[in-house]
Amino acid sequence: MAVNFLRNTRRTHRNYLPFIARRDLPKSFEWRIRNLPYPVDTYTITAEPEAYAIVVRTSNKKYFKRITITDLQRLGCPAEQGSVSFVHANNTLIIAYKKPQKVLDLQKSLFADMKQLLKGLKDGNITFG
């Protein structure tokens, strides 16, 4: 009896509702918003520097989403409109935000630290416990 109850209350994704996913690329942040069937000229994508966010609006008032860029928020870099680009294909709106140099430098130093740490683990110079 309890198994049927759990099976019936499980959350499922609806195919008609917009679904957003983020990807980190080497030079940019990318968001894909699926299930947006409107033509490309319907969308307005703006950067909000004080909120460290990108805002997606449609002119027909059917969709609104504020996407906060936490990486910029952590470093105190305001969002810039010139770094935002977008395309629309196959009911998917793809928004790209070019990473500022401050973020690229931080990532480069983090990867160098990780590489050094992994080298130390491999050589046996680092022990846990």
Backbone hydrogen bonds, N-H to C=O, Kabsch-Sander energy under -0.5 kcal/mol:
donor,donor_aa,acceptor,acceptor_aa,energy
5,F,1,M,-1.6
6,L,2,A,-2.2
7,R,3,V,-2.3
8,N,4,N,-2.0
9,T,5,F,-1.3
10,R,6,L,-0.6
10,R,7,R,-0.5
17,L,14,R,-0.7
19,F,34,R,-1.4
21,A,32,R,-1.8
23,R,30,E,-3.4
25,L,23,R,-0.7
25,L,28,S,-2.6
29,F,97,Y,-2.7
30,E,23,R,-2.8
31,W,95,I,-2.6
32,R,21,A,-2.8
33,I,31,W,-0.5
33,I,93,L,-2.9
34,R,19,F,-3.0
34,R,32,R,-0.7
35,N,91,N,-0.8
36,L,91,N,-2.4
42,T,39,P,-2.0
43,Y,40,V,-1.2
44,T,57,R,-2.7
46,T,44,T,-0.5
46,T,55,V,-2.2
48,E,53,A,-3.2
51,A,48,E,-0.7
52,Y,48,E,-0.7
52,Y,49,P,-0.8
53,A,48,E,-1.8
54,I,67,I,-2.6
55,V,46,T,-3.2
56,V,65,K,-3.1
57,R,44,T,-2.2
57,R,55,V,-0.5
58,T,63,Y,-1.3
59,S,42,T,-2.3
61,K,58,T,-1.5
65,K,56,V,-2.2
67,I,54,I,-3.5
67,I,65,K,-0.6
68,T,66,R,-0.7
69,I,52,Y,-3.1
70,T,68,T,-1.0
72,L,69,I,-0.5
73,Q,69,I,-1.8
74,R,70,T,-2.5
75,L,71,D,-1.3
76,G,72,L,-1.2
77,C,72,L,-2.0
83,S,80,E,-1.2
84,V,81,Q,-1.5
85,S,96,A,-2.5
87,V,94,I,-2.1
89,A,92,T,-2.4
92,T,89,A,-1.4
93,L,33,I,-2.6
94,I,87,V,-3.0
94,I,92,T,-0.6
95,I,31,W,-2.8
95,I,93,L,-0.6
96,A,85,S,-3.1
97,Y,29,F,-2.7
98,K,83,S,-2.4
99,K,27,K,-2.2
103,V,100,P,-0.6
104,L,100,P,-1.9
105,D,101,Q,-2.7
106,L,102,K,-1.9
107,Q,103,V,-2.5
108,K,104,L,-2.3
109,S,105,D,-2.2
110,L,106,L,-2.4
111,F,107,Q,-2.6
112,A,108,K,-1.9
113,D,109,S,-2.3
114,M,110,L,-2.4
115,K,111,F,-2.3
116,Q,112,A,-2.1
117,L,113,D,-2.4
118,L,114,M,-2.8
119,K,115,K,-2.0
120,G,116,Q,-2.2
121,L,117,L,-2.3
122,K,118,L,-2.3
123,D,119,K,-2.2
124,G,120,G,-1.0
125,N,120,G,-1.9
126,I,120,G,-0.9
